[in-house]
């Protein structure tokens, strides 16, 4: 897991052809807006969340975010434990988000 600043996260994501953006917020939070083309898996769903993580391609690079950066950090740790080596946490989360990311 790597904690990245917003600038690092966006820069690395834009140059990563193997990237998947993962939103781990609740349905209510997602209904207020999310990064285009992000995959949504609610971390508060417990075992269902873990089951969905286990289905992910372990060879992809995951750029994970939530509202503040705390849940996404937890998600990255869980992902690492499940064998997903490249999970990048957006420090500060959506609270500090200033723009849009266009994913390839």
N, CA, C and O atoms as CSV, one atom per row, in Angstrom:
chain,resi,resn,atom,element,x,y,z
A,1,UNK,N,N,0.842,-1.187,0.000
A,1,UNK,CA,C,0.000,0.000,0.000
A,1,UNK,C,C,0.878,1.238,0.000
A,1,UNK,O,O,1.934,1.269,0.632
A,2,UNK,N,N,0.434,2.240,-0.706
A,2,UNK,CA,C,1.141,3.517,-0.711
A,2,UNK,C,C,0.123,4.626,-0.499
A,2,UNK,O,O,-0.929,4.652,-1.138
A,3,UNK,N,N,0.447,5.535,0.401
A,3,UNK,CA,C,-0.366,6.736,0.596
A,3,UNK,C,C,0.159,7.797,-0.354
A,3,UNK,O,O,1.342,8.135,-0.323
A,4,UNK,N,N,-0.716,8.322,-1.197
A,4,UNK,CA,C,-0.312,9.332,-2.160
A,4,UNK,C,C,-1.079,10.619,-1.924
A,4,UNK,O,O,-2.256,10.597,-1.564
A,5,UNK,N,N,-0.401,11.741,-2.130
A,5,UNK,CA,C,-1.095,13.018,-2.095
A,5,UNK,C,C,-2.016,13.079,-3.299
A,5,UNK,O,O,-1.900,12.269,-4.219
A,6,UNK,N,N,-2.920,14.028,-3.294
A,6,UNK,CA,C,-3.830,14.170,-4.429
A,6,UNK,C,C,-3.050,14.334,-5.731
A,6,UNK,O,O,-3.379,13.710,-6.739
A,7,UNK,N,N,-2.032,15.161,-5.705
A,7,UNK,CA,C,-1.234,15.413,-6.908
A,7,UNK,C,C,-0.539,14.141,-7.385
A,7,UNK,O,O,-0.551,13.838,-8.578
A,8,UNK,N,N,0.070,13.391,-6.455
A,8,UNK,CA,C,0.752,12.147,-6.817
A,8,UNK,C,C,-0.237,11.118,-7.364
A,8,UNK,O,O,0.031,10.444,-8.358
A,9,UNK,N,N,-1.386,11.013,-6.694
A,9,UNK,CA,C,-2.414,10.030,-7.051
A,9,UNK,C,C,-2.909,10.287,-8.470
A,9,UNK,O,O,-2.981,9.366,-9.284
A,10,UNK,N,N,-3.250,11.546,-8.765
A,10,UNK,CA,C,-3.773,11.913,-10.081
A,10,UNK,C,C,-2.699,11.723,-11.155
A,10,UNK,O,O,-2.980,11.172,-12.219
A,11,UNK,N,N,-1.491,12.166,-10.887
A,11,UNK,CA,C,-0.408,12.062,-11.857
A,11,UNK,C,C,-0.100,10.602,-12.184
A,11,UNK,O,O,0.031,10.230,-13.349
A,12,UNK,N,N,0.011,9.795,-11.153
A,12,UNK,CA,C,0.324,8.381,-11.346
A,12,UNK,C,C,-0.818,7.684,-12.077
A,12,UNK,O,O,-0.580,6.876,-12.975
A,13,UNK,N,N,-2.052,7.991,-11.697
A,13,UNK,CA,C,-3.224,7.389,-12.319
A,13,UNK,C,C,-3.295,7.703,-13.814
A,13,UNK,O,O,-3.550,6.812,-14.625
A,14,UNK,N,N,-3.074,8.947,-14.173
A,14,UNK,CA,C,-3.171,9.362,-15.575
A,14,UNK,C,C,-2.146,8.663,-16.458
A,14,UNK,O,O,-2.357,8.519,-17.662
A,15,UNK,N,N,-1.040,8.228,-15.868
A,15,UNK,CA,C,0.021,7.581,-16.635
A,15,UNK,C,C,0.032,6.066,-16.477
A,15,UNK,O,O,1.007,5.411,-16.846
A,16,UNK,N,N,-1.033,5.508,-15.937
A,16,UNK,CA,C,-1.088,4.082,-15.629
A,16,UNK,C,C,-2.140,3.395,-16.506
A,16,UNK,O,O,-3.338,3.540,-16.265
A,17,UNK,N,N,-1.699,2.659,-17.506
A,17,UNK,CA,C,-2.615,1.964,-18.411
A,17,UNK,C,C,-3.259,0.741,-17.749
A,17,UNK,O,O,-4.180,0.146,-18.308
A,18,UNK,N,N,-2.779,0.369,-16.567
A,18,UNK,CA,C,-3.269,-0.812,-15.856
A,18,UNK,C,C,-4.081,-0.414,-14.615
A,18,UNK,O,O,-4.186,-1.179,-13.656
A,19,UNK,N,N,-4.650,0.794,-14.652
A,19,UNK,CA,C,-5.297,1.373,-13.477
A,19,UNK,C,C,-6.779,1.038,-13.366
A,19,UNK,O,O,-7.491,0.918,-14.363
A,20,UNK,N,N,-7.219,0.891,-12.107
A,20,UNK,CA,C,-8.632,0.788,-11.768
A,20,UNK,C,C,-8.853,1.734,-10.594
A,20,UNK,O,O,-8.131,1.665,-9.599
A,21,UNK,N,N,-9.854,2.623,-10.701
A,21,UNK,CA,C,-10.193,3.520,-9.601
A,21,UNK,C,C,-11.272,2.827,-8.769
A,21,UNK,O,O,-12.269,2.344,-9.305
A,22,UNK,N,N,-11.060,2.787,-7.464
A,22,UNK,CA,C,-11.973,2.101,-6.560
A,22,UNK,C,C,-12.492,3.069,-5.498
A,22,UNK,O,O,-11.718,3.661,-4.745
A,23,UNK,N,N,-13.804,3.215,-5.455
A,23,UNK,CA,C,-14.494,4.074,-4.488
A,23,UNK,C,C,-15.051,3.176,-3.401
A,23,UNK,O,O,-15.858,2.292,-3.691
A,24,UNK,N,N,-14.636,3.381,-2.143
A,24,UNK,CA,C,-15.073,2.505,-1.046
A,24,UNK,C,C,-16.080,3.184,-0.121
A,24,UNK,O,O,-16.280,2.747,1.012
A,25,UNK,N,N,-16.714,4.255,-0.604
A,25,UNK,CA,C,-17.691,4.985,0.212
A,25,UNK,C,C,-19.053,4.293,0.212
A,25,UNK,O,O,-19.262,3.308,-0.496
A,26,UNK,N,N,-19.964,4.817,1.007
A,26,UNK,CA,C,-21.325,4.276,1.084
A,26,UNK,C,C,-22.135,4.690,-0.135
A,26,UNK,O,O,-21.745,5.588,-0.881
A,27,UNK,N,N,-23.280,4.013,-0.329
A,27,UNK,CA,C,-24.192,4.356,-1.431
A,27,UNK,C,C,-24.622,5.818,-1.334
A,27,UNK,O,O,-24.683,6.520,-2.343
A,28,UNK,N,N,-24.917,6.269,-0.126
A,28,UNK,CA,C,-25.363,7.656,0.076
A,28,UNK,C,C,-24.282,8.641,-0.374
A,28,UNK,O,O,-24.577,9.628,-1.047
A,29,UNK,N,N,-23.040,8.368,-0.001
A,29,UNK,CA,C,-21.936,9.247,-0.402
A,29,UNK,C,C,-21.751,9.236,-1.919
A,29,UNK,O,O,-21.529,10.280,-2.531
A,30,UNK,N,N,-21.843,8.057,-2.516
A,30,UNK,CA,C,-21.668,7.925,-3.967
A,30,UNK,C,C,-22.760,8.687,-4.706
A,30,UNK,O,O,-22.512,9.249,-5.773
A,31,UNK,N,N,-23.965,8.711,-4.148
A,31,UNK,CA,C,-25.073,9.415,-4.805
A,31,UNK,C,C,-24.818,10.916,-4.906
A,31,UNK,O,O,-25.481,11.607,-5.679
A,32,UNK,N,N,-23.865,11.421,-4.135
A,32,UNK,CA,C,-23.516,12.846,-4.167
A,32,UNK,C,C,-22.415,13.125,-5.181
A,32,UNK,O,O,-21.986,14.267,-5.339
A,33,UNK,N,N,-21.958,12.081,-5.867
A,33,UNK,CA,C,-20.936,12.242,-6.895
A,33,UNK,C,C,-19.743,11.350,-6.667
A,33,UNK,O,O,-19.369,11.048,-5.533
A,34,UNK,N,N,-19.152,10.933,-7.776
A,34,UNK,CA,C,-17.962,10.092,-7.692
A,34,UNK,C,C,-17.076,10.336,-8.904
A,34,UNK,O,O,-17.502,10.957,-9.878
A,35,UNK,N,N,-15.857,9.850,-8.841
A,35,UNK,CA,C,-14.932,9.977,-9.947
A,35,UNK,C,C,-15.472,9.133,-11.111
A,35,UNK,O,O,-15.830,7.972,-10.915
A,36,UNK,N,N,-15.532,9.702,-12.304
A,36,UNK,CA,C,-16.062,8.964,-13.460
A,36,UNK,C,C,-15.353,7.623,-13.668
A,36,UNK,O,O,-14.133,7.524,-13.537
A,37,UNK,N,N,-16.136,6.603,-13.992
A,37,UNK,CA,C,-15.649,5.258,-14.290
A,37,UNK,C,C,-15.062,4.510,-13.098
A,37,UNK,O,O,-14.435,3.465,-13.275
A,38,UNK,N,N,-15.256,5.029,-11.891
A,38,UNK,CA,C,-14.761,4.326,-10.700
A,38,UNK,C,C,-15.630,3.106,-10.416
A,38,UNK,O,O,-16.833,3.104,-10.677
A,39,UNK,N,N,-14.999,2.081,-9.882
A,39,UNK,CA,C,-15.688,0.893,-9.400
A,39,UNK,C,C,-16.096,1.176,-7.960
A,39,UNK,O,O,-15.285,1.665,-7.174
A,40,UNK,N,N,-17.341,0.877,-7.604
A,40,UNK,CA,C,-17.816,1.157,-6.245
A,40,UNK,C,C,-17.971,-0.136,-5.455
A,40,UNK,O,O,-18.718,-1.029,-5.855
A,41,UNK,N,N,-17.263,-0.234,-4.333
A,41,UNK,CA,C,-17.400,-1.328,-3.373
A,41,UNK,C,C,-17.429,-0.701,-1.987
A,41,UNK,O,O,-16.430,-0.137,-1.539
A,42,UNK,N,N,-18.560,-0.794,-1.308
A,42,UNK,CA,C,-18.739,-0.171,0.009
A,42,UNK,C,C,-17.999,-0.964,1.083
A,42,UNK,O,O,-18.339,-2.115,1.359
A,43,UNK,N,N,-16.987,-0.342,1.688
A,43,UNK,CA,C,-16.182,-1.020,2.705
A,43,UNK,C,C,-17.011,-1.423,3.925
A,43,UNK,O,O,-16.641,-2.356,4.638
A,44,UNK,N,N,-18.121,-0.736,4.172
A,44,UNK,CA,C,-18.954,-1.063,5.327
A,44,UNK,C,C,-19.791,-2.323,5.122
A,44,UNK,O,O,-20.528,-2.722,6.024
A,45,UNK,N,N,-19.692,-2.948,3.964
A,45,UNK,CA,C,-20.449,-4.181,3.707
A,45,UNK,C,C,-19.758,-5.419,4.257
A,45,UNK,O,O,-20.233,-6.534,4.043
A,46,UNK,N,N,-18.641,-5.245,4.963
A,46,UNK,CA,C,-17.984,-6.349,5.659
A,46,UNK,C,C,-17.538,-7.478,4.750
A,46,UNK,O,O,-16.748,-7.276,3.828
A,47,UNK,N,N,-18.058,-8.674,5.023
A,47,UNK,CA,C,-17.636,-9.858,4.270
A,47,UNK,C,C,-17.972,-9.732,2.787
A,47,UNK,O,O,-17.224,-10.220,1.940
A,48,UNK,N,N,-19.076,-9.089,2.471
A,48,UNK,CA,C,-19.436,-8.878,1.061
A,48,UNK,C,C,-18.363,-8.042,0.364
A,48,UNK,O,O,-18.017,-8.306,-0.787
A,49,UNK,N,N,-17.836,-7.031,1.066
A,49,UNK,CA,C,-16.753,-6.198,0.534
A,49,UNK,C,C,-15.520,-7.065,0.256
A,49,UNK,O,O,-14.916,-6.970,-0.812
A,50,UNK,N,N,-15.159,-7.897,1.212
A,50,UNK,CA,C,-13.986,-8.766,1.057
A,50,UNK,C,C,-14.203,-9.754,-0.084
A,50,UNK,O,O,-13.291,-10.008,-0.871
A,51,UNK,N,N,-15.408,-10.312,-0.174
A,51,UNK,CA,C,-15.717,-11.248,-1.262
A,51,UNK,C,C,-15.542,-10.578,-2.621
A,51,UNK,O,O,-15.014,-11.188,-3.551
A,52,UNK,N,N,-15.983,-9.325,-2.739
A,52,UNK,CA,C,-15.841,-8.591,-4.000
A,52,UNK,C,C,-14.379,-8.273,-4.293
A,52,UNK,O,O,-13.951,-8.336,-5.445
A,53,UNK,N,N,-13.611,-7.932,-3.261
A,53,UNK,CA,C,-12.179,-7.678,-3.455
A,53,UNK,C,C,-11.475,-8.926,-3.981
A,53,UNK,O,O,-10.592,-8.836,-4.834
A,54,UNK,N,N,-11.868,-10.080,-3.472
A,54,UNK,CA,C,-11.221,-11.327,-3.880
A,54,UNK,C,C,-11.458,-11.644,-5.353
A,54,UNK,O,O,-10.705,-12.421,-5.940
A,55,UNK,N,N,-12.488,-11.062,-5.961
A,55,UNK,CA,C,-12.786,-11.272,-7.379
A,55,UNK,C,C,-11.965,-10.365,-8.289
A,55,UNK,O,O,-11.912,-10.583,-9.500
A,56,UNK,N,N,-11.322,-9.344,-7.709
A,56,UNK,CA,C,-10.579,-8.382,-8.511
A,56,UNK,C,C,-9.320,-9.001,-9.106
A,56,UNK,O,O,-8.749,-9.936,-8.545
A,57,UNK,N,N,-8.900,-8.473,-10.240
A,57,UNK,CA,C,-7.671,-8.889,-10.913
A,57,UNK,C,C,-6.474,-8.405,-10.092
A,57,UNK,O,O,-6.256,-7.201,-9.954
A,58,UNK,N,N,-5.714,-9.333,-9.557
A,58,UNK,CA,C,-4.584,-8.986,-8.687
A,58,UNK,C,C,-3.432,-8.329,-9.440
A,58,UNK,O,O,-2.518,-7.783,-8.824
A,59,UNK,N,N,-3.473,-8.379,-10.774
A,59,UNK,CA,C,-2.411,-7.782,-11.580
A,59,UNK,C,C,-2.669,-6.316,-11.920
A,59,UNK,O,O,-1.813,-5.656,-12.509
A,60,UNK,N,N,-3.837,-5.808,-11.555
A,60,UNK,CA,C,-4.169,-4.400,-11.817
A,60,UNK,C,C,-3.599,-3.511,-10.715
A,60,UNK,O,O,-3.200,-3.988,-9.653
A,61,UNK,N,N,-3.569,-2.217,-10.990
A,61,UNK,CA,C,-3.156,-1.205,-10.012
A,61,UNK,C,C,-4.412,-0.473,-9.559
A,61,UNK,O,O,-5.122,0.101,-10.384
A,62,UNK,N,N,-4.693,-0.485,-8.264
A,62,UNK,CA,C,-5.931,0.075,-7.732
A,62,UNK,C,C,-5.684,1.405,-7.028
A,62,UNK,O,O,-4.856,1.508,-6.122
A,63,UNK,N,N,-6.424,2.416,-7.469
A,63,UNK,CA,C,-6.365,3.761,-6.909
A,63,UNK,C,C,-7.635,3.933,-6.083
A,63,UNK,O,O,-8.729,4.084,-6.627
A,64,UNK,N,N,-7.473,3.906,-4.765
A,64,UNK,CA,C,-8.604,3.783,-3.853
A,64,UNK,C,C,-8.869,5.105,-3.147
A,64,UNK,O,O,-7.949,5.791,-2.701
A,65,UNK,N,N,-10.163,5.446,-3.056
A,65,UNK,CA,C,-10.519,6.679,-2.357
A,65,UNK,C,C,-11.809,6.527,-1.571
A,65,UNK,O,O,-12.628,5.647,-1.836
A,66,UNK,N,N,-11.967,7.418,-0.589
A,66,UNK,CA,C,-13.195,7.537,0.200
A,66,UNK,C,C,-13.398,9.028,0.487
A,66,UNK,O,O,-12.871,9.875,-0.234
A,67,UNK,N,N,-14.142,9.340,1.512
A,67,UNK,CA,C,-14.409,10.744,1.815
A,67,UNK,C,C,-13.187,11.436,2.416
A,67,UNK,O,O,-12.856,12.557,2.031
A,68,UNK,N,N,-12.512,10.768,3.363
A,68,UNK,CA,C,-11.429,11.438,4.081
A,68,UNK,C,C,-10.060,10.778,3.935
A,68,UNK,O,O,-9.052,11.365,4.329
A,69,UNK,N,N,-10.006,9.576,3.382
A,69,UNK,CA,C,-8.733,8.861,3.248
A,69,UNK,C,C,-8.548,7.761,4.275
A,69,UNK,O,O,-7.625,6.957,4.148
A,70,UNK,N,N,-9.403,7.702,5.293
A,70,UNK,CA,C,-9.261,6.677,6.330
A,70,UNK,C,C,-9.740,5.303,5.855
A,70,UNK,O,O,-9.004,4.321,5.944
A,71,UNK,N,N,-10.962,5.238,5.356
A,71,UNK,CA,C,-11.494,3.952,4.889
A,71,UNK,C,C,-10.709,3.428,3.692
A,71,UNK,O,O,-10.491,2.223,3.571
A,72,UNK,N,N,-10.290,4.319,2.818
A,72,UNK,CA,C,-9.522,3.860,1.656
A,72,UNK,C,C,-8.170,3.296,2.101
A,72,UNK,O,O,-7.663,2.353,1.493
A,73,UNK,N,N,-7.595,3.859,3.139
A,73,UNK,CA,C,-6.356,3.308,3.696
A,73,UNK,C,C,-6.584,1.909,4.254
A,73,UNK,O,O,-5.768,1.010,4.053
A,74,UNK,N,N,-7.697,1.734,4.953
A,74,UNK,CA,C,-8.053,0.410,5.481
A,74,UNK,C,C,-8.278,-0.566,4.331
A,74,UNK,O,O,-7.838,-1.714,4.382
A,75,UNK,N,N,-8.971,-0.096,3.293
A,75,UNK,CA,C,-9.239,-0.954,2.133
A,75,UNK,C,C,-7.935,-1.395,1.476
A,75,UNK,O,O,-7.794,-2.558,1.100
A,76,UNK,N,N,-6.990,-0.481,1.337
A,76,UNK,CA,C,-5.698,-0.821,0.735
A,76,UNK,C,C,-4.976,-1.890,1.554
A,76,UNK,O,O,-4.370,-2.802,0.991
A,77,UNK,N,N,-5.041,-1.781,2.867
A,77,UNK,CA,C,-4.413,-2.788,3.735
A,77,UNK,C,C,-5.062,-4.150,3.538
A,77,UNK,O,O,-4.367,-5.161,3.438
A,78,UNK,N,N,-6.382,-4.182,3.482
A,78,UNK,CA,C,-7.103,-5.436,3.254
A,78,UNK,C,C,-6.719,-6.005,1.889
A,78,UNK,O,O,-6.485,-7.206,1.754
A,79,UNK,N,N,-6.657,-5.144,0.889
A,79,UNK,CA,C,-6.298,-5.591,-0.455
A,79,UNK,C,C,-4.908,-6.221,-0.460
A,79,UNK,O,O,-4.698,-7.259,-1.087
A,80,UNK,N,N,-3.968,-5.602,0.231
A,80,UNK,CA,C,-2.619,-6.161,0.320
A,80,UNK,C,C,-2.640,-7.543,0.970
A,80,UNK,O,O,-1.945,-8.456,0.525
A,81,UNK,N,N,-3.442,-7.690,2.025
A,81,UNK,CA,C,-3.556,-8.986,2.704
A,81,UNK,C,C,-4.153,-10.054,1.795
A,81,UNK,O,O,-3.880,-11.242,1.966
A,82,UNK,N,N,-4.969,-9.635,0.828
A,82,UNK,CA,C,-5.604,-10.564,-0.103
A,82,UNK,C,C,-4.749,-10.828,-1.349
A,82,UNK,O,O,-5.176,-11.531,-2.265
A,83,UNK,N,N,-3.548,-10.262,-1.373
A,83,UNK,CA,C,-2.638,-10.520,-2.480
A,83,UNK,C,C,-2.662,-9.491,-3.586
A,83,UNK,O,O,-2.055,-9.696,-4.638
A,84,UNK,N,N,-3.361,-8.377,-3.363
A,84,UNK,CA,C,-3.350,-7.287,-4.341
A,84,UNK,C,C,-2.217,-6.345,-3.932
A,84,UNK,O,O,-2.345,-5.586,-2.972
A,85,UNK,N,N,-1.129,-6.403,-4.658
A,85,UNK,CA,C,0.087,-5.699,-4.258
A,85,UNK,C,C,0.024,-4.192,-4.479
A,85,UNK,O,O,0.565,-3.423,-3.684
A,86,UNK,N,N,-0.639,-3.765,-5.562
A,86,UNK,CA,C,-0.611,-2.354,-5.933
A,86,UNK,C,C,-1.929,-1.663,-5.619
A,86,UNK,O,O,-2.830,-1.599,-6.455
A,87,UNK,N,N,-2.024,-1.147,-4.398
A,87,UNK,CA,C,-3.196,-0.403,-3.946
A,87,UNK,C,C,-2.711,0.951,-3.446
A,87,UNK,O,O,-1.875,1.027,-2.546
A,88,UNK,N,N,-3.241,2.016,-4.037
A,88,UNK,CA,C,-2.780,3.366,-3.737
A,88,UNK,C,C,-3.902,4.177,-3.089
A,88,UNK,O,O,-4.967,4.367,-3.676
A,89,UNK,N,N,-3.649,4.642,-1.890
A,89,UNK,CA,C,-4.628,5.390,-1.107
A,89,UNK,C,C,-4.534,6.891,-1.394
A,89,UNK,O,O,-3.450,7.474,-1.380
A,90,UNK,N,N,-5.692,7.503,-1.655
A,90,UNK,CA,C,-5.760,8.957,-1.835
A,90,UNK,C,C,-5.839,9.612,-0.459
A,90,UNK,O,O,-6.895,9.618,0.173
A,91,UNK,N,N,-4.721,10.160,-0.002
A,91,UNK,CA,C,-4.703,10.839,1.295
A,91,UNK,C,C,-5.617,12.064,1.251
A,91,UNK,O,O,-5.596,12.824,0.282
A,92,UNK,N,N,-6.405,12.250,2.283
A,92,UNK,CA,C,-7.308,13.387,2.335
A,92,UNK,C,C,-8.638,13.120,1.672
A,92,UNK,O,O,-9.606,13.843,1.907
A,93,UNK,N,N,-8.699,12.082,0.839
A,93,UNK,CA,C,-9.942,11.651,0.209
A,93,UNK,C,C,-10.661,12.732,-0.575
A,93,UNK,O,O,-10.060,13.702,-1.036
A,94,UNK,N,N,-11.971,12.534,-0.713
A,94,UNK,CA,C,-12.807,13.438,-1.495
A,94,UNK,C,C,-12.944,14.818,-0.852
A,94,UNK,O,O,-13.293,15.784,-1.531
A,95,UNK,N,N,-12.675,14.918,0.437
A,95,UNK,CA,C,-12.774,16.218,1.096
A,95,UNK,C,C,-11.838,17.231,0.464
A,95,UNK,O,O,-12.131,18.425,0.416
A,96,UNK,N,N,-10.697,16.731,-0.025
A,96,UNK,CA,C,-9.707,17.628,-0.625
A,96,UNK,C,C,-9.720,17.566,-2.150
A,96,UNK,O,O,-8.888,18.199,-2.800
A,97,UNK,N,N,-10.649,16.814,-2.724
A,97,UNK,CA,C,-10.675,16.623,-4.167
A,97,UNK,C,C,-11.008,17.926,-4.875
A,97,UNK,O,O,-11.974,18.601,-4.522
A,98,UNK,N,N,-10.218,18.276,-5.863
A,98,UNK,CA,C,-10.382,19.540,-6.549
A,98,UNK,C,C,-10.762,19.403,-8.015
A,98,UNK,O,O,-11.104,20.397,-8.656
A,99,UNK,N,N,-10.711,18.210,-8.550
A,99,UNK,CA,C,-10.973,18.100,-9.979
A,99,UNK,C,C,-11.446,16.739,-10.373
A,99,UNK,O,O,-11.770,15.905,-9.527
A,100,UNK,N,N,-11.484,16.516,-11.664
A,100,UNK,CA,C,-11.924,15.229,-12.186
A,100,UNK,C,C,-10.719,14.489,-12.757
A,100,UNK,O,O,-9.736,15.090,-13.190
A,101,UNK,N,N,-10.830,13.199,-12.741
A,101,UNK,CA,C,-9.810,12.348,-13.334
A,101,UNK,C,C,-10.464,11.645,-14.514
A,101,UNK,O,O,-11.549,11.079,-14.380
A,102,UNK,N,N,-9.830,11.680,-15.633
A,102,UNK,CA,C,-10.329,10.931,-16.781
A,102,UNK,C,C,-9.471,9.687,-16.873
A,102,UNK,O,O,-8.272,9.765,-17.137
A,103,UNK,N,N,-10.090,8.541,-16.653
A,103,UNK,CA,C,-9.380,7.278,-16.675
A,103,UNK,C,C,-9.364,6.735,-18.090
A,103,UNK,O,O,-10.377,6.778,-18.789
A,104,UNK,N,N,-8.230,6.231,-18.508
A,104,UNK,CA,C,-8.075,5.682,-19.865
A,104,UNK,C,C,-9.001,4.506,-20.063
A,104,UNK,O,O,-9.018,3.909,-21.139
